[in-house]
Amino acid sequence: MPKNRSKRYRAAAEQVDRTKTYNLAEAVSTLKKFPPAKFDQTVTVSFRLGVDAKQSDQMVRGTCPLPHGSGKQVRVLVFAEGQAAQAARDAGAEFVGFKEMIQKCQEGFQDFDVAVATPAAMAEVRKLGKVLGPRGLMPNPKAGTVTEDTAKAVQEVKAGRVEFKLDKNGNVAVPVGRFSFEEKALVENGNAVIEAVVRARPASAKGHYLEGVTLSATMSPGVHVDPTPYLSV
């Protein structure tokens, strides 16, 4: 272990058996015994997947509603006009508009977590690809963020729907809650996410799909999770 690791991190690492893969409930229980940080850490499930990230037909992407929410205040921007815009406001979207919001984003505004757009608005919103794309903020039909039903999209995102996407190294990382959550809530959220990632397996993927699953908090070592129970999902 690197010498520059904190005393708290080293104390946590001593509680993890590196020769063992834990079932999810055991992994959560182990994580919750770690010395807490000075803030409420995000708990994440990370996957190493047996896919070729360079192949477009092996992209892994999707969304998953968390049964117990994410514990995060989600700020939503909606590109829409007319009734769809009003529905988004009524559902609690922080920022709603069309051309004025597009211009605001072009000028550098990114103070939001999720962007939603109606199909009609996307003709103009696509021009923001170079601005929003690098931060993963572009609305996408596969993620449920390009839709006529803006109210439903806003409600689902704020209730704790998370999005996941394969990175260029063949990995996926998905937040499943906060360190302060009850163990049962983290287990149920974690199960939902793992099952969603398994269901998103590309038809063209061959061999082992879940090559590694790890549970960790923002400032903690990872705990290896046994993927076997999910292979038949």
C-alpha positions in Angstrom: 0.0 0.0 0.0 1.4 3.5 -0.9 2.9 5.3 2.2 0.9 8.4 1.4 -2.4 6.8 2.2 -4.1 8.4 5.2 -4.2 6.7 8.6 -8.0 6.3 8.2 -7.6 4.6 4.8 -5.0 2.2 6.1 -7.2 1.3 9.0 -10.1 0.6 6.6 -7.9 -1.5 4.3 -6.8 -3.7 7.2 -10.5 -4.8 7.6 -10.6 -6.2 4.0 -9.6 -9.7 3.2 -7.9 -9.3 -0.2 -8.1 -13.1 -0.9 -11.9 -13.1 -0.6 -14.8 -12.0 -2.7 -17.8 -10.9 -0.6 -21.4 -11.2 -1.3 -23.0 -7.8 -1.6 -24.5 -7.8 1.9 -21.1 -8.7 3.4 -19.3 -6.1 1.3 -21.7 -3.4 2.5 -21.4 -4.5 6.1 -17.6 -4.4 5.8 -17.7 -0.9 4.2 -19.9 0.4 7.0 -17.3 -0.6 9.5 -14.7 1.6 7.9 -13.7 4.7 9.9 -16.0 7.5 8.6 -14.7 10.5 6.6 -15.4 14.1 7.5 -18.2 14.2 4.9 -21.0 11.9 3.8 -19.2 9.8 1.1 -20.7 8.6 -2.1 -20.9 4.8 -2.3 -20.1 3.4 -5.7 -20.3 0.0 -7.4 -17.6 -0.3 -10.1 -17.5 -2.9 -12.8 -14.7 -4.3 -15.0 -16.5 -5.7 -18.0 -15.5 -8.3 -20.6 -16.4 -6.1 -23.6 -14.3 -4.3 -26.2 -15.0 -0.6 -25.6 -13.6 0.2 -29.1 -16.5 -1.7 -30.7 -19.7 0.3 -31.1 -21.9 -2.8 -30.9 -20.4 -3.5 -27.4 -21.4 -0.3 -25.8 -22.9 -0.7 -22.3 -25.3 2.0 -21.4 -28.5 2.4 -19.5 -30.4 3.8 -16.5 -31.5 2.3 -13.2 -34.0 3.6 -10.6 -32.5 3.3 -7.1 -35.2 1.9 -4.7 -33.9 4.2 -1.9 -32.7 7.2 -4.0 -29.2 8.4 -4.4 -29.1 10.8 -1.5 -28.0 13.5 -3.9 -29.7 16.8 -4.7 -30.1 16.6 -8.5 -30.3 19.8 -10.4 -32.2 19.4 -13.7 -32.1 21.6 -16.9 -34.9 21.0 -19.4 -34.8 22.2 -23.0 -38.4 22.7 -23.9 -41.1 25.1 -24.9 -44.9 25.5 -24.3 -46.7 22.8 -22.3 -43.6 20.6 -22.0 -41.7 23.5 -20.4 -44.5 24.2 -17.9 -44.8 20.5 -17.0 -41.0 20.4 -16.3 -41.3 23.5 -14.0 -44.2 21.9 -12.2 -42.2 18.8 -11.7 -39.4 20.7 -10.0 -36.8 21.3 -12.7 -34.4 24.1 -11.7 -33.8 25.5 -15.2 -36.3 25.4 -18.0 -36.2 27.1 -21.4 -35.2 26.6 -25.0 -33.2 29.1 -27.0 -32.2 31.2 -24.0 -31.0 28.0 -22.2 -29.0 26.9 -25.3 -27.3 30.3 -25.4 -26.6 30.1 -21.7 -24.9 26.7 -22.1 -22.9 28.0 -25.1 -21.6 30.8 -22.9 -20.4 28.2 -20.4 -23.3 27.5 -18.0 -23.0 24.0 -16.6 -24.4 24.4 -13.1 -26.7 21.3 -13.4 -26.5 17.5 -13.1 -28.9 16.2 -15.7 -30.3 17.7 -19.0 -33.6 16.7 -20.5 -34.9 17.7 -23.9 -38.0 17.2 -26.0 -37.5 15.5 -29.4 -38.4 18.8 -31.1 -35.8 20.7 -29.1 -33.0 18.3 -29.9 -32.5 19.7 -33.4 -30.9 22.8 -31.7 -29.7 21.1 -28.6 -27.4 18.8 -30.7 -25.3 21.9 -31.4 -24.2 21.7 -27.7 -22.5 18.4 -28.2 -19.0 19.8 -27.9 -20.0 21.7 -24.8 -22.1 19.2 -22.9 -20.8 15.9 -24.3 -17.4 15.9 -22.5 -19.3 16.1 -19.1 -21.8 13.5 -20.0 -24.6 16.1 -19.9 -26.1 15.6 -23.4 -29.7 14.4 -23.4 -30.0 10.9 -24.8 -33.1 8.8 -25.8 -31.4 5.6 -24.3 -31.1 7.4 -21.0 -34.7 8.5 -21.0 -33.7 12.2 -21.2 -35.1 12.9 -24.7 -38.8 12.6 -24.2 -42.1 14.3 -24.7 -43.0 13.5 -21.0 -40.6 16.0 -19.4 -42.4 15.9 -16.1 -41.9 12.1 -15.7 -38.2 12.4 -16.7 -37.6 15.2 -14.1 -39.4 13.2 -11.4 -37.5 10.0 -12.1 -34.1 11.7 -12.1 -34.9 13.5 -8.8 -36.2 10.3 -7.2 -32.8 8.7 -7.8 -32.6 7.3 -11.3 -28.9 6.9 -12.2 -27.3 6.6 -15.6 -24.4 4.4 -16.4 -22.1 4.2 -19.4 -19.0 2.2 -20.4 -15.8 4.2 -20.4 -13.0 3.8 -22.9 -11.2 1.3 -20.6 -14.2 -1.1 -20.4 -15.3 0.0 -17.0 -18.5 1.3 -15.5 -18.9 3.1 -12.2 -22.4 3.8 -10.7 -23.2 5.6 -7.4 -25.6 3.6 -5.2 -26.1 6.0 -2.3 -24.4 7.6 0.6 -22.2 6.2 3.4 -24.9 7.3 5.9 -27.5 5.1 4.3 -28.8 2.1 6.2 -27.1 -1.2 5.1 -30.3 -2.6 3.7 -30.8 0.5 1.5 -27.3 0.2 0.1 -27.7 -3.5 -0.5 -31.0 -3.0 -2.3 -29.7 -0.1 -4.4 -26.6 -2.1 -5.2 -28.5 -5.1 -6.3 -30.7 -3.0 -8.6 -27.6 -1.5 -10.2 -25.7 -4.8 -10.7 -28.8 -6.4 -12.2 -29.3 -3.4 -14.6 -25.7 -3.6 -15.8 -26.1 -7.3 -16.4 -29.3 -6.8 -18.4 -27.4 -4.2 -20.5 -24.9 -6.8 -21.7 -24.5 -6.4 -25.5 -25.6 -9.3 -27.6 -22.2 -9.3 -29.3 -20.2 -9.7 -26.0 -18.4 -13.0 -25.7 -17.0 -14.9 -22.7 -17.0 -13.6 -19.2 -19.0 -10.3 -18.9 -18.7 -9.4 -15.2 -14.9 -9.7 -14.8 -14.9 -7.8 -11.6 -17.3 -6.0 -9.3 -16.1 -3.7 -6.5 -17.9 -1.7 -3.8 -16.2 1.4 -2.4 -16.8 4.8 -0.9 -15.2 8.1 -2.0 -12.3 7.9 0.3 -12.2 4.2 1.0 -10.5 1.0 -0.4 -12.6 -1.2 -2.5 -14.3 -4.4 -1.4 -14.5 -7.2 -4.1 -18.0 -8.4 -4.7 -18.8 -11.9 -5.9 -20.6 -11.6 -9.3 -21.7 -15.2 -9.3 -25.3 -14.6 -8.0 -25.9 -12.2 -10.9 -24.8 -14.4 -13.8 -28.2 -15.8 -14.3 -30.1 -12.5 -14.3 
